[in-house]
Amino acid sequence: MPVETVQATSAAPTDCHAEALFAKDELPRFRAMLIETGAADEDIVASIETEGRRLVDDAISYSRQSPDPDMAGALATVFSESEAV
């Protein structure tokens, strides 16, 4: 049986692809709408953004400082025990 090789490709988007994704991002439009309608001012929106970034940075830091999981139990809850039919 012949062995097929799979060429690894990068999952990272190209610059062109990234620009297209950012163009569809709703957050900048939502931000502008909040300010334009008076639902929030620039200071409130900036505060929300700062807090959001802090939460993400804290989560990343926690993840990087955490020990690797025990691989022995990695699939323990993925498959259920079944009885032979």
GROMACS elastic network, one bead per residue, 0.5 to 0.9 nm:
[ bonds ]
;  ai    aj funct       b0    kb
    9    12     6  0.88703   500
   10    13     6  0.78930   500
   12    18     6  0.89785   500
   13    16     6  0.78707   500
   13    17     6  0.55701   500
   13    18     6  0.57477   500
   14    17     6  0.50349   500
   14    18     6  0.60142   500
   14    19     6  0.85314   500
   15    18     6  0.50396   500
   15    19     6  0.61429   500
   15    20     6  0.86605   500
   16    19     6  0.51977   500
   16    20     6  0.63741   500
   16    21     6  0.87959   500
   17    20     6  0.51261   500
   17    21     6  0.63030   500
   17    22     6  0.87296   500
   18    21     6  0.50581   500
   18    22     6  0.61693   500
   18    23     6  0.85589   500
   19    22     6  0.51066   500
   19    23     6  0.60988   500
   19    24     6  0.88134   500
   20    23     6  0.51089   500
   20    24     6  0.66638   500
   21    24     6  0.53208   500
   21    25     6  0.65516   500
   22    26     6  0.86616   500
   23    26     6  0.84210   500
   25    28     6  0.67904   500
   25    29     6  0.77841   500
   26    29     6  0.53175   500
   26    30     6  0.60434   500
   26    31     6  0.85509   500
   27    31     6  0.59652   500
   27    32     6  0.85455   500
   28    31     6  0.50087   500
   28    32     6  0.62049   500
   28    33     6  0.86018   500
   29    32     6  0.51197   500
   29    33     6  0.61298   500
   29    34     6  0.86769   500
   30    34     6  0.61861   500
   30    35     6  0.87302   500
   31    34     6  0.52664   500
   31    35     6  0.65101   500
   31    36     6  0.86917   500
   31    40     6  0.88229   500
   31    42     6  0.89970   500
   31    45     6  0.71051   500
   32    35     6  0.52503   500
   32    36     6  0.59567   500
   32    37     6  0.84933   500
   33    36     6  0.50248   500
   33    37     6  0.59174   500
   33    38     6  0.82866   500
   33    39     6  0.81948   500
   34    37     6  0.55377   500
   34    38     6  0.61387   500
   34    39     6  0.50080   500
   34    40     6  0.53777   500
   34    41     6  0.74833   500
   34    45     6  0.81557   500
   35    38     6  0.51447   500
   35    39     6  0.62211   500
   35    40     6  0.52867   500
   35    41     6  0.52867   500
   35    42     6  0.65692   500
   35    45     6  0.80411   500
   36    39     6  0.77631   500
   36    40     6  0.84003   500
   36    41     6  0.85532   500
   37    40     6  0.77939   500
   38    41     6  0.64730   500
   40    43     6  0.80494   500
   40    44     6  0.59904   500
   40    45     6  0.65201   500
   41    44     6  0.54561   500
   41    45     6  0.63555   500
   41    46     6  0.86182   500
   42    45     6  0.52212   500
   42    46     6  0.59803   500
   42    47     6  0.84854   500
   43    46     6  0.50855   500
   43    47     6  0.60554   500
   43    48     6  0.86476   500
   44    47     6  0.50196   500
   44    48     6  0.62396   500
   44    49     6  0.86575   500
   45    48     6  0.50928   500
   45    49     6  0.61953   500
   45    50     6  0.85838   500
   46    49     6  0.50667   500
   46    50     6  0.60736   500
   46    51     6  0.85746   500
   47    50     6  0.50874   500
   47    51     6  0.61434   500
   47    52     6  0.85407   500
   48    51     6  0.51647   500
   48    52     6  0.61021   500
   48    53     6  0.86415   500
   49    52     6  0.50410   500
   49    53     6  0.61742   500
   49    54     6  0.85615   500
   50    53     6  0.51983   500
   50    54     6  0.61697   500
   50    55     6  0.86976   500
   51    55     6  0.61911   500
   51    56     6  0.86934   500
   52    55     6  0.51648   500
   52    56     6  0.63051   500
   52    57     6  0.85936   500
   53    56     6  0.51607   500
   53    57     6  0.60366   500
   53    58     6  0.84908   500
   54    57     6  0.50630   500
   54    58     6  0.60050   500
   54    59     6  0.85387   500
   55    58     6  0.51061   500
   55    59     6  0.61767   500
   55    60     6  0.86524   500
   56    59     6  0.50908   500
   56    60     6  0.61832   500
   56    61     6  0.85713   500
   57    60     6  0.51184   500
   57    61     6  0.60990   500
   57    62     6  0.85556   500
   58    61     6  0.50633   500
   58    62     6  0.60590   500
   58    63     6  0.85202   500
   59    62     6  0.50787   500
   59    63     6  0.61001   500
   59    64     6  0.86236   500
   60    63     6  0.50902   500
   60    64     6  0.61855   500
   60    65     6  0.86335   500
   61    64     6  0.51931   500
   61    65     6  0.61754   500
   61    66     6  0.85986   500
   62    65     6  0.52151   500
   62    66     6  0.60789   500
   63    66     6  0.52560   500
   63    67     6  0.83480   500
   64    67     6  0.80121   500
   66    69     6  0.85931   500
   67    70     6  0.88737   500
   68    71     6  0.84589   500
   69    72     6  0.88043   500
   69    73     6  0.86461   500
   69    74     6  0.78356   500
   70    73     6  0.61840   500
   70    74     6  0.68145   500
   71    75     6  0.80970   500
   72    75     6  0.78040   500
   72    76     6  0.82583   500
   73    76     6  0.50849   500
   73    77     6  0.82398   500
   74    77     6  0.77673   500
   74    78     6  0.81459   500
   75    78     6  0.50564   500
   75    79     6  0.70025   500
   76    79     6  0.69262   500
   76    80     6  0.83270   500
   77    80     6  0.68523   500
   79    82     6  0.88001   500
   82    85     6  0.88470   500
